[in-house]
Amino acid sequence: NHQLYNQTGGNFVTAFYGILSPDRRELLYASAGHNHPYVVGDDGSISLLDHGARSLPLAVMDNTGLEAVRQPYENRQATLPANGKLLLYTDGMVEATRIDASPQDAVDFESASLRAVISGLSPLPAQAFIDGLVRALCTYRGSENFDDDICMICIDT
């Protein structure tokens, strides 16, 4: 945060940082305003790796300001489910809407069908899971072109 503050031209940066210990399925992580990752159980159950209130993005205010509003970036720890998945993604995925939808009728992918798609793909290994998720997202969108960048990372646990 210190390095980016006053360096982003008034913009901000979301970030998610994690260290995974695969043998113990333990994830040490910190988030700076980034979307909460999805945790997928081997039974298709879905939850968010939610650490409470969403933290502020990087470069919104300096570190002294963060301390003053009690919003410092903090490390958290989670144990991931056996034979599950951790899905990290950017907001372009969840906020994608149908290309043919009018602005007043636009429903984002997350609200429309994301959880059902994730649950249906949950038995697949990570690469096939991502491939299926990309196909479902493009089908929902009605195009392979998107209004925002999209990045997805899936880790088998």
Helices and strands as residue ranges (DSSP letters): E 15-21, E 26-32, E 38-40, E 46-48, H 63-68, E 76-79, E 85-89, H 91-94, G 103-105, H 109-109, I 110-114, H 115-121, H 126-141, E 152-156
